[in-house]
Amino acid sequence: MLHLARSLLLTSVLFAGTSSMVLAAACESEGGVIQAAMTASPSTMDPMMTTTAASREINIHVFESLVTFSEGYEVIPQLASSWTRADDGLSYTFTLRDGVKFHNGETMTADDVTASFERFLKYSPANSTFKNVVSVETVGPLQVKFNLSADFPLLSNIAIPVNAAIMPKSVIDKYGEKEILPADAVGTGPFSLANWTPDVGVKLAKFKDYSQAPGDGPDGFGGARTACVDEVNLLPVTEEGSRVAGLRTGDVDFAEALSITAVPDLEQDSNIKVEIVKPRWAIVLELDHKNEWVAKLPFREALLAAINPQQVLMAATFGREAYYRVQPSIFFPEQTAWYTEAGSEFYNKPDMERVKAKLAEAGYNGEPIIYLTNQNYGWMYKASQALAAQWQQAGINIKIELMDWPSQIKRAQTQTDWAINQTGWSPRFDPFQVTGSLQCGALGAFGYCNEELGKLIGVLNSGADVATRKAAWEDAQALVWTDLPVLRIGDYFEAEGSRNTLSGYSPFYVTPRFWNVSQNRK
């Protein structure tokens, strides 16, 4: 770990001496404004008091934490230069980068980190996975120690952007449990918050004193990030048609969440570049294991054997092959840290003879099987129609019950009068985020319990080394495909669009990133 700290220090020295060269390499041009049409408006500028996607799209530009995730979803340093873990796993000590500036001109110290985490642990809705943290203490001007009651994946939890944002102690002391107002929403990111008018827009301004992390360039949510433009305006445009129209006219430079039906026309416009967001969604079926039939493994095996994923995904995407992928891994191929093909021998194997045999083994005789779905998400509805047709053809008496999305969620979580629930999983950063759907007693497991899988989840929820956790996850996914707590159909992608005047933009996760992006239209 000392070697890591020395190498990072050396890199930071090299970068400090070549900042102009780095900026030139990172930006095709400098200055200008990006107008971005987003799907929703944030409810607060206090990064610790929200977990919404609309807030995350802002927070990743303004705030940073000790560590974050790379392009391959591995934990990498951000405000920390290095860290050590005690042999018993009950403490972590982080060494901070020196000279990092906050947007208000203060220089970050260990006291700022301690104060930020103490507030986060007390008041944030995102703190539930940190219950094993007993205390956080300053142990040096640039050193912070986390004391734990039990080992758990602390690094992965901190890395989730940007729940555990680091802010000045002066701001933390001023507000305590109260919501931090926009004027004091101060971070260390490449952009500062210049203005927020609720339901109108957020203006981000280039932070000229940004302390760039070491590295050869941006990497996921971290690395050496550069603000190439002077301003980014994030504008809530809830209607997709308006986002598309703004992109066409040039009123906006970027638009997120474009439907597949809008893509063909946009692709004909030489002024617009359409990007496919990979990963985006996994089409997933949750199963109520308290249901008489779902509780029987042979019946679940029959459900799986009746599914032709290719046909379902084609229905969900209007047959556009670029917008779906037939693959069995819970983590997407882009998530190289956790992607595995374990259990793939059981995926995408439609077999009507096996369906008949398994239904007979389960004692099934055509009883109604309630399948919850919605039209709020068109791809979910199209997938559910295709799946229902396949199951009906296989002799399973599926009864679709159509609801609005909020009512569907509530019914799935509070009632037991259903068997199958159509949903989608956004990309998870780490296996501990999946265990809520696989663990005995968890609300999202809907009555499922497997002791062998529970033991593997215990390893995944520990602070074991990366190799041990990866091995446990591979075994866990193999069990998912043999015991079938859920059914994963495949990958569904969405589109984003940008004007050709932008350069350097690349989609990642489900959150647009505007660092290292140049505006070539001044």
DOLUMZA-890680 format. One line per 2 residues: number of its first residue (from 0); their letters; for each residue x, y, z of C-alpha. Coordinates in steps of 0.5 Angstrom, whole numbers, plus 2048, in hexadecimal, padded with zeros to 3 digits. Each point is the difference from the previous one (the first is absolute). Example, Ala and Ser with C-alpha at 12.3 -4.5 7.8 and 13.67 -1.06 7.14 Angstrom:
2
0	as	819 7F7 810 ~ 802 807 7FE;
END
This chain:
522
0	ml	800 800 800 ~ 806 805 801;
2	hl	802 7FE 7F9 ~ 7F9 802 7FE;
4	ar	801 807 804 ~ 807 801 7FD;
6	sl	7FE 7FF 7F9 ~ 7F9 804 800;
8	ll	804 806 803 ~ 805 800 7FB;
10	ts	7FB 800 7FB ~ 7FD 806 803;
12	vl	806 804 800 ~ 801 7FE 7F8;
14	fa	7F9 802 7FF ~ 801 807 804;
16	gt	806 801 7FB ~ 7FC 7FF 7FA;
18	ss	7F9 802 801 ~ 800 804 7FA;
20	mv	802 7FA 7FC ~ 7FB 7FC 803;
22	la	7FA 805 7FF ~ 802 801 7F8;
24	aa	800 7F8 800 ~ 7F9 800 804;
26	ce	7FD 805 7FC ~ 7FF 801 7F8;
28	se	7FE 807 802 ~ 7FF 804 806;
30	gg	7FA 805 802 ~ 7F9 800 7FE;
32	vi	7F9 7FD 803 ~ 7FD 7F9 800;
34	qa	7F8 800 800 ~ 7FE 7F9 802;
36	am	7F8 7FE 800 ~ 7FF 7FB 806;
38	ta	7FA 7FC 802 ~ 7FF 803 807;
40	sp	801 806 805 ~ 804 7FE 806;
42	st	7FD 802 807 ~ 806 802 804;
44	md	807 802 7FF ~ 802 7FD 806;
46	pm	804 7FA 7FE ~ 7FF 7FC 807;
48	mt	7F8 801 800 ~ 7FE 7FC 7F9;
50	tt	802 7FA 7FC ~ 7FC 802 7FA;
52	aa	803 7FF 7F9 ~ 7FE 808 7FE;
54	sr	804 802 806 ~ 806 7FB 7FF;
56	ei	801 803 7F9 ~ 801 806 803;
58	ni	804 7FE 806 ~ 805 7FC 7FC;
60	hv	803 807 7FD ~ 800 804 806;
62	fe	802 7FB 806 ~ 805 7FA 801;
64	sl	801 7FB 805 ~ 806 7FC 803;
66	vt	800 7FB 7FA ~ 7FB 7FF 7FA;
68	fs	7FF 7FB 7FB ~ 804 7FF 7F9;
70	eg	7FE 7FF 7F9 ~ 800 7F8 802;
72	ye	7FC 801 807 ~ 807 7FF 804;
74	vi	801 804 806 ~ 805 806 7FF;
76	pq	803 806 804 ~ 7FD 806 7FF;
78	la	801 805 806 ~ 804 7FB 804;
80	ss	807 7FE 7FD ~ 800 7F9 804;
82	wt	7FD 7FC 805 ~ 802 7FB 805;
84	ra	7FB 7FA 803 ~ 802 7FD 807;
86	dd	801 7F9 800 ~ 7FA 7FF 804;
88	gl	7FC 804 7FB ~ 7FD 804 805;
90	sy	803 807 7FE ~ 802 803 7FA;
92	tf	805 806 800 ~ 800 805 7FA;
94	tl	805 805 7FE ~ 7FE 806 7FC;
96	rd	803 804 7FA ~ 803 806 802;
98	gv	7FE 807 7FE ~ 7F9 7FE 7FD;
100	kf	7FC 806 800 ~ 7F8 801 801;
102	hn	7FC 805 7FC ~ 800 805 806;
104	ge	808 800 800 ~ 801 7FC 806;
106	tm	805 7FB 800 ~ 7FE 7F9 801;
108	ta	802 7FC 807 ~ 7FF 7FA 804;
110	dd	7FB 804 804 ~ 7FB 802 7FA;
112	vt	800 7F8 7FE ~ 7FE 7FE 807;
114	as	7FB 806 801 ~ 7FD 7FE 7F9;
116	fe	800 7F8 802 ~ 7FD 801 807;
118	rf	7FA 804 7FD ~ 7FF 7FB 7FA;
120	lk	800 7FB 806 ~ 7FB 803 804;
122	ys	7FB 803 7FB ~ 801 7FE 7F9;
124	pa	7FA 7FB 7FD ~ 806 7FC 7FC;
126	ns	803 7FE 807 ~ 7FD 7FA 801;
128	tf	806 7FB 7FD ~ 805 804 805;
130	kn	7FD 7FD 807 ~ 806 7FD 801;
132	vv	804 806 801 ~ 801 802 807;
134	sv	804 806 7FF ~ 804 805 7FC;
136	et	806 804 803 ~ 805 804 7FD;
138	vg	807 7FD 802 ~ 804 805 7FC;
140	pl	800 806 7FC ~ 7FF 7FC 7FA;
142	qv	7FE 7F9 803 ~ 7F9 7FE 802;
144	kf	7FE 7F9 803 ~ 7FA 7FC 800;
146	nl	7FE 7FC 806 ~ 7FB 7FA 7FE;
148	sa	7FC 7FB 805 ~ 801 7FB 7FA;
150	df	803 7FF 7FA ~ 7FC 802 7F9;
152	pl	802 803 7F9 ~ 801 807 803;
154	ls	804 802 7F9 ~ 7FA 7FE 7FC;
156	ni	7FB 804 804 ~ 804 806 800;
158	ai	801 800 7F9 ~ 7F9 800 7FE;
160	pv	7FF 807 7FD ~ 800 805 803;
162	na	7FC 7FE 807 ~ 806 801 804;
164	ai	802 807 7FE ~ 806 803 803;
166	mp	7FE 808 802 ~ 803 805 804;
168	ks	800 7FF 808 ~ 7FD 807 800;
170	vi	7FA 7FF 7FC ~ 7FF 7F9 804;
172	dk	800 804 806 ~ 7FC 806 7FE;
174	yg	7FA 7FB 7FD ~ 800 7F9 804;
176	ek	7FA 7FC 7FF ~ 7FD 806 7FC;
178	ei	800 800 7F8 ~ 806 804 7FE;
180	lp	7FE 805 7FB ~ 802 801 7F9;
182	ad	805 806 802 ~ 804 7FB 805;
184	av	800 7FA 7FB ~ 807 800 800;
186	gt	804 7FA 7FD ~ 807 7FF 7FD;
188	gp	7FE 7FE 7F9 ~ 802 803 7F9;
190	fs	7F9 804 800 ~ 7FD 804 806;
192	la	7F9 801 801 ~ 7FE 807 7FD;
194	nw	7F9 801 800 ~ 7FA 7FB 801;
196	tp	7F9 802 7FE ~ 7FB 7FA 802;
198	dv	7FC 7FD 7FA ~ 804 805 7FC;
200	gv	807 7FE 800 ~ 807 7FF 803;
202	kl	806 804 7FE ~ 807 7FD 801;
204	ak	806 805 7FF ~ 807 7FD 7FF;
206	fk	805 800 806 ~ 806 803 7FE;
208	dy	804 7FE 807 ~ 7FE 7F9 7FF;
210	sq	805 7FB 803 ~ 800 7FB 7FA;
212	ap	801 7F8 803 ~ 806 7FD 7FD;
214	gd	7FF 7FC 7FA ~ 801 800 7F8;
216	gp	7F9 802 7FF ~ 7F9 7FF 803;
218	dg	7FE 7F9 802 ~ 7F9 7FF 802;
220	fg	7FE 805 805 ~ 807 801 802;
222	ga	807 801 7FD ~ 803 806 7FD;
224	rt	7F9 804 7FF ~ 800 807 7FC;
226	ac	7FB 805 7FF ~ 801 802 7F9;
228	vd	7FA 805 800 ~ 7FE 806 804;
230	ev	7F9 7FE 801 ~ 7FB 7FA 800;
232	nl	7F9 801 801 ~ 7FC 7FA 802;
234	lp	7F8 802 7FE ~ 7FB 7FB 802;
236	vt	7FC 7FF 7F9 ~ 7FB 7FA 803;
238	ee	7FD 7FF 7F9 ~ 804 7FC 7FB;
240	gs	7FD 803 7FA ~ 802 807 803;
242	rv	807 7FD 801 ~ 801 7FD 7F9;
244	ag	7FD 807 7FD ~ 805 804 804;
246	lr	806 7FB 7FD ~ 7FD 801 7F9;
248	tg	800 808 800 ~ 807 801 804;
250	dv	7FC 803 806 ~ 804 7FA 804;
252	df	806 7FD 7FF ~ 7FE 7F9 804;
254	ae	7FA 7FC 801 ~ 800 7FA 805;
256	al	7FB 7FA 800 ~ 7FD 800 7F8;
258	si	7FC 7FB 7FE ~ 802 7FB 7FB;
260	ta	7FA 802 7FC ~ 803 807 7FF;
262	vp	807 7FD 7FE ~ 7FF 7FF 7F9;
264	dl	7FE 807 7FE ~ 806 803 804;
266	eq	805 7FB 7FD ~ 7FE 804 7F9;
268	ds	802 807 803 ~ 807 801 7FF;
270	ni	801 805 805 ~ 7FE 7FB 806;
272	kv	804 7FA 803 ~ 7FC 7FB 803;
274	ei	803 7FC 805 ~ 7FE 7F9 803;
276	vk	800 800 808 ~ 803 7F9 802;
278	pr	7FF 7FE 805 ~ 7F9 802 801;
280	wa	7FB 7FB 803 ~ 7FF 7F9 801;
282	iv	7F9 7FD 7FE ~ 7FF 7FC 807;
284	le	7FA 7FC 802 ~ 7FF 800 808;
286	ld	7FC 7FA 803 ~ 7FC 7FF 806;
288	hk	803 7FA 803 ~ 7FA 800 805;
290	ne	7FC 7FE 7FA ~ 7FD 7F9 800;
292	wv	803 7FF 7F9 ~ 806 804 800;
294	ak	803 7FD 807 ~ 801 7FA 7FC;
296	lp	807 7FF 7FC ~ 7FD 7FC 7FA;
298	fr	7FB 805 7FF ~ 805 806 800;
300	ea	804 7FB 7FB ~ 7FA 800 7FC;
302	ll	800 807 7FF ~ 807 801 7FE;
304	aa	800 7FA 7FB ~ 7FA 804 7FD;
306	in	803 806 7FF ~ 804 802 7F9;
308	pq	804 807 802 ~ 801 802 7F9;
310	qv	7F9 800 7FE ~ 7FE 804 807;
312	lm	806 805 7FF ~ 7FE 801 7F8;
314	aa	7F9 802 802 ~ 802 805 806;
316	tf	805 803 7FB ~ 7FC 800 7F9;
318	gr	805 7FB 7FE ~ 806 805 800;
320	ea	805 7FB 801 ~ 805 806 803;
322	yy	7FB 801 806 ~ 800 7FA 803;
324	rv	805 7FA 802 ~ 7FF 7F9 801;
326	qp	804 7FE 806 ~ 7FF 7FD 807;
328	si	805 804 805 ~ 7FD 804 805;
330	ff	805 805 7FF ~ 801 802 7F9;
332	pe	806 7FF 7FC ~ 803 807 801;
334	qt	800 7FF 807 ~ 807 7FC 800;
336	aw	801 800 807 ~ 7FA 7FB 801;
338	yt	7FD 7FE 7F9 ~ 800 7F8 800;
340	ea	7FD 7FB 7FC ~ 7FF 7FB 806;
342	gs	7F9 7FC 7FF ~ 800 802 7F8;
344	ef	7FF 7F9 7FE ~ 7F9 801 803;
346	yn	7FE 806 7FD ~ 7FD 801 7F9;
348	kp	7FE 7F8 7FF ~ 7F8 800 7FE;
350	dm	7FE 7F9 800 ~ 7F9 7FE 800;
352	er	801 7F9 802 ~ 803 802 806;
354	vk	7FB 805 802 ~ 7FA 7FB 7FF;
356	ak	805 7FB 805 ~ 801 805 805;
358	la	7F9 803 800 ~ 7FE 7F8 801;
360	ea	805 800 806 ~ 7FD 806 803;
362	gy	7F9 7FD 800 ~ 7FE 806 7FC;
364	ng	7F9 800 7FC ~ 7FF 806 7FD;
366	ep	7FE 804 806 ~ 800 808 7FF;
368	ii	807 803 801 ~ 800 808 801;
370	yl	805 804 7FD ~ 801 807 802;
372	tn	802 806 7FB ~ 7FF 807 7FD;
374	qn	800 804 7FA ~ 804 806 804;
376	yg	806 7FD 7FD ~ 7FF 7FE 7F9;
378	wm	805 7FB 800 ~ 7FE 7FC 806;
380	yk	7F9 800 7FD ~ 802 7FD 7F9;
382	as	805 7FB 804 ~ 7FA 7FD 804;
384	qa	7FB 7FF 7FA ~ 806 7FC 7FD;
386	la	801 7FC 806 ~ 7F9 7FF 801;
388	aq	7FF 7FD 7F9 ~ 805 7FC 801;
390	wq	7FE 7FD 807 ~ 7F9 7FF 7FD;
392	qa	802 7FC 7FA ~ 804 7FC 805;
394	gi	7FA 7FE 804 ~ 801 805 806;
396	ni	7F9 804 801 ~ 803 807 801;
398	ki	7FB 806 802 ~ 803 807 7FE;
400	el	7FE 805 805 ~ 802 807 7FE;
402	md	801 805 805 ~ 804 807 800;
404	wp	807 7FF 802 ~ 7FF 803 808;
406	sq	7FA 7FC 801 ~ 804 7FA 7FD;
408	ik	806 801 805 ~ 7FB 801 806;
410	ra	7FC 7F9 7FE ~ 806 7FC 7FF;
412	qt	803 802 807 ~ 7FA 800 804;
414	qt	7FB 7FB 7FD ~ 801 7F8 7FE;
416	dw	7FB 800 7FB ~ 805 7FF 7FA;
418	ai	805 7FC 7FE ~ 804 804 7FB;
420	nq	802 807 800 ~ 803 803 7FA;
422	tg	806 805 801 ~ 807 803 7FE;
424	ws	806 800 804 ~ 805 806 7FF;
426	pr	807 7FE 800 ~ 803 7FF 807;
428	fd	807 802 802 ~ 801 7FA 805;
430	pf	7FD 7F9 802 ~ 7FE 803 806;
432	qv	7FB 804 7FD ~ 7FC 7FA 7FD;
434	tg	800 7FC 806 ~ 7F9 803 802;
436	sl	7FD 7FC 7FB ~ 803 7FA 801;
438	qc	801 800 808 ~ 7FC 7FC 805;
440	ga	7FB 805 803 ~ 801 805 7FB;
442	lg	7FA 804 7FE ~ 802 800 7F9;
444	af	801 7F8 800 ~ 7F9 7FF 801;
446	gy	800 7FA 804 ~ 806 7FD 7FD;
448	cn	806 7FD 804 ~ 806 7FB 7FF;
450	ee	805 7FF 805 ~ 805 7FE 7FC;
452	lg	7FF 807 7FC ~ 800 803 807;
454	kl	807 7FE 802 ~ 802 803 7F9;
456	ig	7FD 806 801 ~ 803 801 807;
458	vl	807 800 7FD ~ 7FD 805 7FB;
460	ns	7FE 804 805 ~ 807 800 804;
462	ga	806 804 7FF ~ 804 7FA 7FD;
464	dv	805 801 7FA ~ 7FE 801 7F9;
466	at	802 7F9 7FE ~ 7FC 7FD 805;
468	rk	7F9 804 7FF ~ 801 7FF 7F9;
470	aa	800 7F8 801 ~ 7FA 800 804;
472	we	7FC 805 7FB ~ 802 7FB 7FB;
474	da	7FD 7FA 804 ~ 7FA 804 802;
476	qa	7FE 802 7F9 ~ 801 7F8 7FE;
478	lv	7FB 7FF 806 ~ 7FB 805 7FD;
480	wt	800 7FC 7F9 ~ 7FE 7FA 804;
482	dl	7FC 802 805 ~ 7FC 806 7FD;
484	pv	7FF 805 805 ~ 7FF 805 7FA;
486	lr	800 7FF 7F9 ~ 804 804 7FC;
488	ig	7FE 801 7F8 ~ 806 804 7FD;
490	dy	802 807 7FF ~ 7FC 806 7FE;
492	fe	804 807 7FE ~ 7FD 807 7FF;
494	ae	803 806 7FB ~ 803 806 802;
496	gs	801 806 7FB ~ 805 806 7FF;
498	rn	801 805 7FB ~ 807 7FF 7FC;
500	tl	802 806 803 ~ 802 7FC 806;
502	sg	806 7FC 800 ~ 803 7FB 805;
504	ys	7F9 7FE 803 ~ 7FF 7F9 801;
506	pf	7FB 7FC 804 ~ 801 7FD 807;
508	yv	7FB 7FC 805 ~ 7FA 804 7FF;
510	tp	802 807 802 ~ 803 805 7FB;
512	rf	807 802 801 ~ 802 807 7FE;
514	wn	807 801 802 ~ 805 7FF 7FA;
516	vs	7FB 802 7FB ~ 801 806 7FC;
518	qn	7FB 805 7FC ~ 803 802 7FA;
520	rk	7FA 804 7FE ~ 801 807 804;
END
